[in-house]
Amino acid sequence: MRPTEHVRNAALLLLGLGLLTLACLYAQAGIWPMAFATSTGSWICAEAASHLRHVARERRQLAADLERLARPQTDPQALADEIALSWADLEESCCPASWCSRGLEHDPDCRAPNHPKETRP
């Protein structure tokens, strides 16, 4: 929701609560036509606030759909090729630590016998 819509929604809800309070006071006083009219106005305010939230939800959904359509579509075959190449690279690596650190670190039981040892100063 936009900030102005939040303000409008809050104003509608406050107006509805005020009208509902008046309807209760009119009902206690026994002025039934006014109690009915103000309770109807309160209901209309609640429906307007609900409609405002519904319109904002539809607007957000439409924006998300438009953004999704604007994104470039990936080719499923290219994605499958990329995954296959990544698995091949992972299979060729000597150990998981080497894969994660791009060859800088190795596990103690690494199968690459000539990996460079870390030198500490």
C-alpha angles and dihedrals in degrees: 000000000000117000092251090053090054090052091047091048092049091048091051091050093048091048090049092050090049091051091047089052090051090048090054091049092048090048091052090050091050096243095136101173091056091043090053093046095049093044088052089051089050090052091049090053091051091049091049091052090048091049090050091054090047092052091048090050091051090048091052091048092049091050091050091049092049091049091049091051092048093056116095112257116239120230109242091216092052090049091050090049091051091051091048091051091049091051090049090052090049092050091050094052116098097227140355092253090056090050093050095045095040092245098313098106131035136192117252090246094047115152093220103093096190102050114138115262118228113253117211120202 
